[in-house]
Amino acid sequence: MTCNVMTTIKFNGDDLDIETGINIVCFLHQQNITDGQFIVVINKEMVPKSQYGNVVLAKGDALDIISPITGG
């Protein structure tokens, strides 16, 4: 029997319950965010893509997914 401990973060401004101890890669897969160009910002700091596997989400974190703006 497994027991997943949950915690709450802000995701794009809304409260979201997630499994405690997951990293950004796991979070993105759970949210079906796997394609496209975007950046991840946690607590108003951009996270380099190379660090997605190392950054563990914590209670109260504010995570935003931002798409680049294009135009001319």
N, C-alpha and C positions, 0 to 999 in steps of 0.2 A: 504494500500500500504506500502510495506517495502522497505527500502533503506539500502543496505549493503555497508558500507564504507570499502574500500579495502586499504591494505597496502602491502608493498613489503618486503619480507625476502629473505635470501639466504637459499636454501634447497639443501643439498648435492652439494654445489658450484654453483648452478644455481638460478637466480632470479625467484621468485614465488610470485604471487599476492594472498593474503589470506584475509579473512574477519578480520577486526580489532577486537581485543578483545577476540579472541579464545584462549583456553588453549591447552596444548599438547594433551590431550585425544581427543578433537574435531578434531584437526589437523590430528592426526593419523587415525581417522575414515574417514575423508575426502580423505585421500591419500590411503585408503584401506590397511593400515598397522596395522593389528590386530593380526596376528599370528606370531609365531617364536620368536627366542631369539635375542634381539638387545638392544642396549643402545641408549639413546638420549643425544646428546651433544649440548648445546646452548652456543655460544660464547666461545668455547673451555672449557666449564665446564660441566661435566657429571651431569645429572639431575636424582636423585633417582626416581624409578618408583612410589614410594609413593607420589611424588610431582607433577606428571603429571597433575592432576586435578587443581592444585593451580598455576601453572606457566602459565602466559598469554604471548603470543608471541607479540613482539613489532616491530615497523618499524626498519629495518636494522639488526634484529637478524640474526645470522648465525646458522641454525639448521642442524645437521648431524645425520643420522641414521647409527650406526656402528654395524655390526654383529661380534660376537666373532669368533676368528680364532682357529680352532682345528687342531690337527695333532699330530704326534709323531715322 
